[in-house]
Amino acid sequence: MKPGLICAAALALALTLAPGGLAVAGSHRATVDRPDVSPEHQVHLVYAIPKSGKDRRRDVDGTIASSFEIANVWLANQTGGLRLRLDRLADGIVDVTFVELSQTNRQIRRAGAWARDEIEKEINALGFNAPNKVYLAYYEGSSTFACGGSAWPPKLKGNTAALYLATFINGVPCYSGLSGAGDPPRYGEFSAIHEIIHTLGLVAECAPHHTRAGHSSDGNKDLMYAGPLPLEPSRVDSERDDYFGHGIAGCPDLARSAFVEPAVAMPELPPEWLAGVRCTYLGYGKRECE
Ligand SMILES: [Zn+2]
């Protein structure tokens, strides 16, 4: 299996993006996961810069929170109201944490297809290893290989997805800004949801249209498509047969995930996720559990 989830370099070619990223109300920078108001399974957002890297303050200016909220509204529109549960503060503000990695961007890039694994290893070592959370790192650096990456359990166990914000593929930027209030979702927003869905173990190999390690062959309008065409998503498993609402027993399904809200009756964890157990992920599919 190809490691690190390619999330098709070709996808970048779909970009015809205008600059974006409106700021919302400023907030103080947090370098730790702030106290939770919900014990439910949830997605925690991280703004990660490489050692000595440029700090664009996307955590405190609201860019990351706004972008993910736009992405999540789009997801809800495709799924009949179901969305990913975010780690929020008591006032509803999204809890975004800032971290500076111990590796430079040059070092991260050297990992090639495994850049995400290096980021996962670093943020887990910093304490981002809660048993009820998966993490999405908005990485202010670049990859030689792809626009983003994710775990894909059970084949690639992990708790972290990453968007490599400064990446160019074939001279084209993956992300020409993240969307802000009033903007439609664009590549950065689709990519965030796409990568988190991988982290939940989707698209699983039991899906009829599974292809290319976690993707769907069901056309490039599907959010989880991978193939020769540019990704232009306008739907989430619209035939309800691969990763959302398929009803196939024993086959992972976003509609039954413990990480979505409103909460479902019999929530399911990602494949081989150990319920209630704190695991520290080391990248490369490895973990140490207490
Ligand atoms: Zn992918």
Residues whose N, C-alpha, C, O or C-beta is under 5 A from the ligand:
A	BS01	ZN	L5 C7
